[in-house]
């Protein structure tokens, strides 16, 4: 019976040794796997390298071939609303018109939108503000080939005329050819097509560029009567309804004033003190004895 004890002790020891050997083998296996993973992460194999290098090229080709921005026609107003650039998809959202006309002796049918519908998206010279100046504006239509056509605004504004002008995208049911489109300005009522613009790329509303038609000239015309309304014999109080004081040297009997709507327009004014007041303080009742013509000058701070 005593001889049975030693084998049991050897069995326990051998079991521990086997477990120790198994644990060491697992650690070695994990170490090899970790080193393999690190090497793969730092040094790609020969198969993955070309794939990784060509991926950006594939993306670029796909972008150039399928993801290019669509052609657009830019529409520029006179300010007050943002300009915008219309694509064929944008034009499809407007009311579509069918236009039957003659193009170089051939009957054709176009599909597109009214030019005035497109221009309504930007600021245009209409309304009471432009009642006396709308006729001085014009529209320029430009094509990619350099062709330009000019229209007086009164030709296009329905309150002045009934001329229909269209921006078309289809001819006889098919999209315009590259030589004509993707946009074309069509004026059915005009013979010869001199103001038809193929490959239309820009529409721009501009004011008359002559000295008498500029924005500055119109502003002066609109305000000149008020500037001249102040006369000798009026009071300082009446003057201050149109002008206001400018800083700088002045006395009760002399002062420089600036126009309330534009500080660069000025007048020099002399006064006679009201009553027997000799204090030197300005009074609204002081009378104008002399006033210069309005003139332009930078402000004192400038």
Secondary structure, DSSP 8 states (H G I E B T S, - for coil): -TTHHHHHHHHHHHHHHHHHHHHHHHHHHHHHHHHHHHHHHHS--HHHHHHHHHHHHHHHHHHHHH-----EEEEE-SSSS--EEEEHHHHTTS--EEEEEEETTEEEEEEEEEHHHHHTTS--S-SGGGTTTGGGEEEEEEETTS-EEEEEHHHH-TTT-----EEEEEETTEE--TTT-S-EEE-TTSSTTTT-BTTEEEEEEEE--STTTSHHHHHHHHHHHHHTT--TT-BHHHHTTTEEE-SS---SSEEEEEETTEEEEEEEEEEE-STT--S----TT-EEEEE---EE---S--
